[in-house]
């Protein structure tokens, strides 16, 4: 190879290496490093897994850059413990090694016939998470508030039973063939959660705006334990999809 041709080839390879490095850096910048622990075993984890799957298909995340911690507890402080106990069996990463750390919980006030969480447990989870620099995606009263905000703003209190009724009615009105069998028992099942995720993707920006409007309405006096409705699920989801 003549000297000029050799120099040209070396210059071409240097430029190729430079471009590959830029692509690698750009890819790394768009990959969120996030770990999430969820309160329930079906709806929230299934929703976030569907979101993960979508981002993997578009190559915006890698398999180990987005993790849902193993579920062993059902109360807010227990969910934080689930997060703290996480350790990846392949990389050895603990929750501390992730840039973004979230727990996803409901306020779910105690019920007369059992179930729900005490205000002390909910508030303790918020305080402990803050001290550990863990973000909290909470809903008062339930995760399904996030679904409702895809359809319309909501700034007045709503009981869980009415919340589920409204969400089911709106989903059935939007797609009767898909959600005709949806009810208050099946809405948290993984199968329906995946269908809901797919159906509401086109309305995600609307939901984020409605959630931001809702939270802004409380200004500085916001009390997560007491303020119904309220949710920061949108903040977590925005961070993932940004």
Sine and cosine of phi, psi and omega as CSV:
sin_phi,cos_phi,sin_psi,cos_psi,sin_omega,cos_omega
0.00,0.00,0.76,-0.65,0.02,-1.00
-0.90,0.43,0.39,-0.92,-0.09,-1.00
-0.85,0.52,-0.70,0.71,-0.02,-1.00
-0.90,0.43,-0.65,0.76,0.02,-1.00
-0.91,0.42,-0.63,0.78,0.00,-1.00
-0.91,0.42,-0.67,0.74,0.02,-1.00
-0.91,0.42,-0.63,0.78,0.02,-1.00
-0.90,0.43,-0.65,0.76,0.02,-1.00
-0.91,0.41,-0.65,0.76,0.03,-1.00
-0.90,0.43,-0.64,0.76,0.02,-1.00
-0.91,0.42,-0.63,0.77,0.02,-1.00
-0.90,0.44,-0.66,0.75,-0.01,-1.00
-0.93,0.38,-0.62,0.79,0.04,-1.00
-0.89,0.45,-0.67,0.74,0.02,-1.00
-0.91,0.41,-0.64,0.77,0.03,-1.00
-0.89,0.46,-0.69,0.73,0.03,-1.00
-0.89,0.46,-0.66,0.75,0.00,-1.00
-0.89,0.46,-0.68,0.73,0.00,-1.00
-0.92,0.39,-0.62,0.78,0.03,-1.00
-0.90,0.43,-0.63,0.78,0.03,-1.00
-0.90,0.43,-0.67,0.75,0.03,-1.00
-0.88,0.48,-0.66,0.75,0.01,-1.00
-0.91,0.41,-0.62,0.78,0.02,-1.00
-0.89,0.45,-0.71,0.71,0.01,-1.00
-0.90,0.44,-0.69,0.72,0.00,-1.00
-0.88,0.47,-0.65,0.76,0.01,-1.00
-0.90,0.43,-0.69,0.72,0.00,-1.00
-0.89,0.46,-0.59,0.81,-0.03,-1.00
-0.93,0.36,-0.44,0.90,-0.04,-1.00
-1.00,-0.09,-0.02,1.00,0.02,-1.00
-1.00,-0.04,0.92,-0.39,0.05,-1.00
-0.96,0.28,0.61,-0.79,0.03,-1.00
-0.95,-0.31,1.00,-0.02,-0.22,-0.97
-0.75,-0.66,0.66,-0.75,0.16,-0.99
-0.83,-0.56,0.66,-0.75,-0.05,-1.00
-0.75,-0.67,0.66,-0.75,0.16,-0.99
-0.87,-0.49,0.76,-0.65,-0.10,-0.99
-0.93,-0.37,0.51,-0.86,-0.03,-1.00
-0.95,0.30,-0.66,0.75,-0.04,-1.00
-0.98,-0.21,0.20,-0.98,-0.08,-1.00
-1.00,-0.04,-0.24,0.97,-0.14,-0.99
-0.85,-0.52,-0.93,0.36,-0.21,-0.98
-0.89,0.46,-0.86,0.51,-0.04,-1.00
-0.89,0.45,-0.74,0.67,0.03,-1.00
-0.87,0.50,-0.66,0.75,0.01,-1.00
-0.90,0.44,-0.65,0.76,0.03,-1.00
-0.87,0.50,-0.75,0.66,-0.04,-1.00
-0.94,0.34,-0.54,0.84,0.07,-1.00
-0.91,0.42,-0.61,0.79,0.06,-1.00
-0.90,0.44,-0.64,0.77,0.04,-1.00
-0.91,0.42,-0.67,0.75,0.05,-1.00
-0.87,0.49,-0.72,0.69,-0.01,-1.00
-0.86,0.52,-0.65,0.76,0.02,-1.00
-0.89,0.46,-0.67,0.74,-0.02,-1.00
-0.95,0.30,-0.52,0.85,0.06,-1.00
-0.92,0.38,-0.64,0.77,0.03,-1.00
-0.88,0.47,-0.60,0.80,0.02,-1.00
-1.00,0.02,0.08,1.00,0.05,-1.00
0.87,0.49,0.52,0.85,0.06,-1.00
-1.00,0.01,-0.21,0.98,0.09,-1.00
-0.67,-0.74,0.28,-0.96,0.11,-0.99
-0.94,-0.34,0.31,-0.95,-0.06,-1.00
-0.83,0.56,-0.53,0.85,-0.06,-1.00
-0.98,-0.20,0.09,1.00,-0.02,-1.00
-1.00,-0.04,-0.16,0.99,-0.02,-1.00
-0.66,-0.75,0.91,-0.41,-0.12,-0.99
-0.79,-0.61,0.66,-0.75,0.18,-0.98
-0.97,-0.26,0.87,-0.49,-0.06,-1.00
-0.91,0.41,0.45,-0.89,0.02,-1.00
-0.87,0.49,0.71,-0.70,-0.05,-1.00
-1.00,-0.02,0.87,-0.50,0.07,-1.00
-0.74,-0.67,-0.22,0.98,-0.05,-1.00
-0.82,-0.57,0.30,-0.95,-0.02,-1.00
-0.80,-0.60,0.09,1.00,0.04,-1.00
-0.90,-0.44,0.43,-0.90,-0.14,-0.99
-0.78,0.62,-0.76,0.65,-0.01,-1.00
-0.92,0.39,-0.51,0.86,0.06,-1.00
-0.92,0.38,-0.59,0.81,0.03,-1.00
-0.90,0.44,-0.63,0.78,0.06,-1.00
-0.89,0.46,-0.62,0.79,0.05,-1.00
-0.91,0.43,-0.63,0.78,0.07,-1.00
-0.84,0.54,-0.68,0.74,0.01,-1.00
-0.90,0.44,-0.72,0.69,-0.06,-1.00
-0.91,0.42,-0.49,0.87,-0.03,-1.00
-0.99,0.15,-0.20,0.98,-0.09,-1.00
-0.89,0.45,0.69,-0.72,0.17,-0.98
-0.50,-0.86,0.84,-0.54,-0.02,-1.00
-0.93,0.37,0.79,-0.61,-0.06,-1.00
-0.95,0.31,-0.29,0.96,0.01,-1.00
-1.00,-0.07,-0.78,0.63,-0.06,-1.00
-1.00,-0.07,-0.32,0.95,-0.05,-1.00
0.98,0.18,0.10,0.99,-0.02,-1.00
-0.92,0.40,0.69,-0.72,0.13,-0.99
-0.98,-0.22,0.07,-1.00,-0.01,-1.00
-0.86,0.51,-0.48,0.88,-0.02,-1.00
-0.92,0.39,-0.37,0.93,-0.06,-1.00
-0.99,0.12,-0.12,0.99,0.01,-1.00
-1.00,-0.04,0.64,-0.77,0.01,-1.00
-0.92,0.40,-0.66,0.75,-0.03,-1.00
-0.90,-0.44,0.80,-0.60,-0.05,-1.00
-0.80,-0.60,0.81,-0.59,-0.07,-1.00
-0.72,-0.69,0.57,-0.82,0.30,-0.95
-0.90,-0.44,0.61,-0.80,-0.03,-1.00
-0.91,-0.41,0.92,-0.38,-0.10,-0.99
-0.70,-0.71,0.34,-0.94,0.12,-0.99
-0.95,-0.31,0.49,-0.87,0.15,-0.99
-0.93,0.38,-0.74,0.67,0.13,-0.99
0.64,0.76,0.96,0.28,-0.04,-1.00
-0.85,0.52,0.50,-0.87,-0.03,-1.00
-0.84,0.55,0.64,-0.76,-0.03,-1.00
-0.98,-0.19,0.48,-0.88,0.01,-1.00
-0.87,0.50,-0.62,0.78,-0.04,-1.00
-1.00,-0.05,0.29,0.96,0.04,-1.00
0.97,-0.22,0.35,-0.94,0.00,-1.00
1.00,-0.04,0.14,-0.99,-0.03,-1.00
0.99,0.10,-0.02,-1.00,-0.07,-1.00
-0.82,-0.57,0.48,-0.87,0.07,-1.00
-0.97,0.24,0.46,-0.89,0.06,-1.00
-0.88,0.47,-0.53,0.85,0.00,-1.00
-0.90,0.44,-0.67,0.74,-0.01,-1.00
-0.92,0.39,-0.68,0.73,0.01,-1.00
-0.88,0.48,-0.76,0.65,-0.02,-1.00
-0.92,0.40,-0.57,0.82,0.05,-1.00
-0.90,0.43,-0.65,0.76,0.03,-1.00
-0.88,0.47,-0.68,0.73,0.03,-1.00
-0.88,0.47,-0.70,0.71,-0.04,-1.00
-0.92,0.38,-0.71,0.71,0.00,-1.00
-0.91,0.43,-0.67,0.75,0.01,-1.00
-0.87,0.49,-0.68,0.73,0.01,-1.00
-0.87,0.49,-0.67,0.74,-0.02,-1.00
-0.92,0.38,-0.44,0.90,0.01,-1.00
-1.00,-0.08,0.04,1.00,-0.05,-1.00
0.87,0.49,0.65,0.76,0.08,-1.00
-0.96,-0.29,0.76,-0.65,0.02,-1.00
-0.99,0.15,0.45,-0.89,-0.03,-1.00
-0.85,-0.53,0.85,-0.53,0.15,-0.99
-0.99,-0.16,0.97,-0.25,-0.07,-1.00
-0.88,-0.48,0.40,-0.92,0.11,-0.99
-0.76,-0.64,0.72,-0.70,0.12,-0.99
-0.88,-0.47,0.99,-0.15,0.43,0.90
-0.95,-0.32,-0.45,0.89,-0.14,-0.99
-0.57,-0.82,0.33,-0.94,-0.01,-1.00
-0.83,0.56,-0.52,0.86,-0.04,-1.00
-0.90,0.44,-0.24,0.97,0.12,-0.99
-0.85,0.53,-0.59,0.81,0.04,-1.00
-0.87,0.49,-0.64,0.77,0.06,-1.00
-0.88,0.47,-0.73,0.68,-0.06,-1.00
-0.86,0.51,-0.59,0.80,-0.04,-1.00
-0.93,0.36,-0.20,0.98,0.11,-0.99
-0.94,0.33,-0.39,0.92,-0.08,-1.00
-0.98,-0.18,-0.61,0.79,-0.05,-1.00
-0.29,-0.96,0.36,-0.93,0.09,-1.00
-0.92,0.40,0.40,-0.92,0.08,-1.00
-0.52,-0.85,0.88,-0.47,-0.03,-1.00
-0.79,-0.62,0.10,1.00,0.06,-1.00
-0.92,-0.40,0.47,-0.88,-0.09,-1.00
-0.84,0.55,0.56,-0.83,0.02,-1.00
-0.56,-0.83,0.78,-0.63,0.04,-1.00
-0.97,0.26,0.43,-0.90,-0.08,-1.00
-0.83,0.55,-0.67,0.74,-0.03,-1.00
-0.87,0.49,-0.70,0.71,0.02,-1.00
-0.94,0.35,-0.59,0.81,0.04,-1.00
-0.86,0.51,-0.75,0.66,0.00,-1.00
-0.90,0.44,-0.65,0.76,0.02,-1.00
-0.86,0.52,-0.73,0.68,-0.02,-1.00
-0.91,0.42,-0.68,0.73,0.00,-1.00
-0.89,0.46,-0.71,0.70,-0.01,-1.00
-0.88,0.47,-0.71,0.70,0.00,-1.00
-0.88,0.48,-0.66,0.75,-0.04,-1.00
-0.94,0.33,-0.61,0.79,0.04,-1.00
-0.92,0.38,-0.65,0.76,0.02,-1.00
-0.93,0.38,-0.59,0.81,0.05,-1.00
-0.92,0.38,-0.53,0.85,-0.02,-1.00
-0.98,0.20,-0.61,0.80,-0.04,-1.00
-0.45,-0.89,1.00,0.05,-0.06,-1.00
-0.90,0.44,-0.63,0.78,-0.04,-1.00
-0.91,0.41,-0.55,0.84,-0.03,-1.00
-0.99,0.10,-0.58,0.82,-0.14,-0.99
-0.89,-0.45,0.29,0.96,-0.01,-1.00
-0.86,0.51,-0.53,0.85,-0.03,-1.00
-0.99,-0.11,0.08,1.00,-0.02,-1.00
-0.95,0.32,0.73,-0.69,0.08,-1.00
-0.56,-0.83,-0.10,-1.00,-0.09,-1.00
-0.93,0.36,-0.33,0.94,0.04,-1.00
-1.00,0.06,-0.58,0.82,-0.10,-1.00
-1.00,-0.03,-0.21,0.98,-0.11,-0.99
-0.89,0.45,-0.43,0.90,0.01,-1.00
-1.00,-0.04,-0.06,1.00,0.01,-1.00
-0.94,0.35,0.52,-0.85,-0.07,-1.00
-0.85,0.52,-0.65,0.76,-0.04,-1.00
-0.87,0.50,-0.74,0.67,-0.01,-1.00
-0.95,0.30,-0.55,0.83,0.03,-1.00
-0.87,0.49,-0.66,0.75,0.03,-1.00
-0.90,0.43,-0.65,0.76,0.04,-1.00
-0.90,0.44,-0.65,0.76,0.02,-1.00
-0.90,0.43,-0.69,0.72,0.04,-1.00
-0.83,0.56,-0.77,0.64,-0.03,-1.00
-0.88,0.47,-0.67,0.74,-0.06,-1.00
-0.92,0.40,-0.58,0.82,-0.13,-0.99
-1.00,-0.06,-0.03,1.00,-0.04,-1.00
-0.84,0.54,-0.63,0.78,-0.02,-1.00
-0.92,0.40,-0.30,0.95,-0.04,-1.00
-0.96,-0.29,0.18,0.98,-0.11,-0.99
-0.88,0.48,-0.68,0.73,0.00,-1.00
-0.89,0.46,-0.62,0.78,0.06,-1.00
-0.88,0.47,-0.69,0.72,0.00,-1.00
-0.89,0.46,-0.67,0.74,0.01,-1.00
-0.89,0.46,-0.70,0.72,0.01,-1.00
-0.90,0.43,-0.66,0.75,0.02,-1.00
-0.91,0.42,-0.61,0.80,0.03,-1.00
-0.93,0.38,-0.66,0.75,0.03,-1.00
-0.89,0.45,-0.65,0.76,0.03,-1.00
-0.90,0.44,-0.68,0.73,0.02,-1.00
-0.87,0.49,-0.75,0.66,-0.06,-1.00
-0.93,0.36,-0.55,0.83,0.03,-1.00
-0.91,0.41,-0.44,0.90,-0.03,-1.00
-0.92,0.39,-0.35,0.94,0.00,-1.00
-1.00,0.08,-0.34,0.94,-0.02,-1.00
0.80,0.60,-0.66,-0.75,-0.11,-0.99
-0.99,0.12,-0.18,0.98,-0.09,-1.00
-1.00,0.00,0.20,0.98,-0.10,-1.00
-0.90,0.43,0.74,-0.68,0.06,-1.00
-0.83,-0.56,0.98,-0.18,-0.09,-1.00
-0.81,0.58,-0.59,0.81,-0.05,-1.00
-0.94,0.35,-0.50,0.87,-0.13,-0.99
-0.96,-0.29,-0.46,0.89,-0.16,-0.99
-0.99,0.14,0.95,-0.31,0.06,-1.00
-0.89,-0.45,0.84,-0.54,0.05,1.00
-1.00,-0.03,0.43,-0.90,0.16,-0.99
-0.34,-0.94,0.48,-0.88,0.02,-1.00
-0.34,-0.94,0.62,-0.79,0.15,-0.99
-0.89,-0.45,0.26,0.97,0.08,-1.00
-0.84,0.54,-0.59,0.80,-0.02,-1.00
-0.89,0.46,-0.56,0.83,0.01,-1.00
-0.91,0.42,-0.69,0.72,0.04,-1.00
-0.89,0.45,-0.73,0.68,-0.03,-1.00
-0.91,0.42,-0.64,0.77,0.04,-1.00
-0.88,0.48,-0.63,0.77,0.00,-1.00
-0.91,0.42,-0.59,0.81,-0.02,-1.00
-0.95,0.31,-0.69,0.72,-0.13,-0.99
-1.00,-0.05,-0.10,1.00,-0.09,-1.00
-0.88,0.48,0.00,0.00,0.00,0.00
